[in-house]
């Protein structure tokens, strides 16, 4: 779960699937449209993406072991919700 806002830098392209807590694949489009702003690129190599917290529990998997994307995630302290201590140690 992303508790804080993040800045994501695209280093190496590749496909990523997002799985919900039930293990089922979802496209993540609704969540991404609501929370992400993408700059300089198209969410691939050379892109910078700002995402607000709140995507909820999920897993990201690369279905092609020969083409695993690489990114750098930076979480921004102070952007977590004040009431999240019940479900995240980031809020203590």
Protein Blocks (a to p, Z undefined) as FASTA:
>chain_A
ZZbdcddddfbgcddddddfkopacehlmmmmmmpcceeiehiahiacdddehebpaddd
dfblklccdddddddehiacfklmmmocklZZ
